[in-house]
């Protein structure tokens, strides 16, 4: 089954028939996590790096921010039986599509926050497609754990 998540959303699944997809990763950051042994995977689409700018909003929409959304994704996966030591992390997005994004360096700040949080949790980034000036679509195939990227330049497996 195809599960589409939008900005500020995440999905975790252990159904090998599921595909989780998110579109329009510009300056936002997308993170897929996958544990190959129980075949549990998840995807989150975060818009801003740090929740300290709006704690009330973070409480309502934790996936809006990298520093609250990523730990929530990890927690949900561990709650389903994934083990942190086996998690495979792949990231996409963090681009600069608009002049405002370049001015505020949103993509760069999102990526820095993601790297910091994953490092705190001891989860290395296995692969990434980040930066630049193009939007990306990211999907996670639960049967294999493959993370797929689609851009205006084509489709490929993120490895």
Buried (B, 14 or more C-beta within 10 A) or exposed (E): EEBEBEBBBBBBBBEEEBBBBBBBBBBBBBBBBBBEEEBBBBBBBBBBBBBEEBEEBBEEBBBBBBBBBBBBBBEBBBEBEBEEEBBBBBBBBBBBBEEEBBEBBBBBBBBBBBBBBBEEEEBEBBBBBBEBEBBBBBBBBBEEBBBBBBBEEEEEEBE
